[in-house]
Amino acid sequence: MAPLSGKTPPMLRDLFTSWPLVSVQMAEKLTGAHRATVQRNIDWMEERGLIREVTGQGRYRMWRIVETRATEARSTSDRNDGLSAEDIYDVLAARR
């Protein structure tokens, strides 16, 4: 798979470092990118071991960042920069 370029990879990186679990639908809503673009980027990141799928399902899958010592030391109070509980609720409500 070719290396990624454009604005979506950096936005996904920020999303994965801000939230403990990320779905394609959530990433689509919060980045403004198309679902196919988000899925392609997530597949690329997963193939390279940057993130891993944690639900084991075919649908409604969630991914999380692969923790390194540097990210494990980061406080959870630093997460969710600028996003509220209402934002995540809107994402989850849109899935229904």
N, C-alpha and C positions, 0 to 999 in steps of 0.2 A: 504494500500500500504506500502511496506517495506521501511525503511529508505534508503536514497541514499548513495552510497559510490563511490570511484574512483575519477578520475580527472575532470570529466565533471561538477559536481555541483559547485566546486569552480570557474571553468572557467565561468560558467553561472552567478554566483553571481557577478563576476568582470564585465562581460558584461552588466548586468542589472544596475550596479551602474555607468557604464561609458556612457551608451546611454539611452536617454529618452524612446525610443520605440524599441522593439526587435521582430523580426519575427523568425520562426523556420529556414528559409533559411539563414538568417543573422547569427544566432547562429551557425548553421552547418558550415558555411564558416569560421567564425572567431575563432571557437573553434577547428575545425578539427574533431569533433565527428560526428558519423553517425546520420542521420535524426531521426531514431527511438529512439536513445538514447536521443537526444535533446528533442524530443516530450515527452518522458516518464518523463524526469526531469522537464520540464515545467509543465506538468500535475500535478506532485507531488507538485511543488511549488505553483501552483494555488489552489489546494485542501487545502493547509495549509494557504492560505491567504497571501502569501509572494508577489505574483504578481497577476495582474488581466488583463484579455483580454479586450481591449478597442474598437475594431472595430465592434463587434457584427455580424461578418460574419462567414460563414462556411469555406471559403478559404481566403488565404492571411491575416490571422489574425496577430495582433500585441499585445504584452503584455508590461506592464510597471510595475515597482516596486511599491508596496504599500508604499506610503510616510509615514514616521514617522517624528516626530519633528526633530530628528537628521539629517535625510537625506534632509529635507526641508531647513535646515539652510546651507547645503553644497552649495558652490558656483558652478555655472555652468561652471566657468572657470577651475575647477578641473576635468571636465568630458573629455571623449575621449582620455585618456592617450595613446599616441603612435599610434593612428589610425588616418588616414587622410580622407579627403573627398573622395579621390580616392578609398579607401578601401570600403566605404559604397556604392559608385557608382558601384563598381564591383559586390557587393552583389545584388543590385537592378537590374542591367543589366542582371545578371544570371537568374533572375526570369522570364524574358521575353522570 
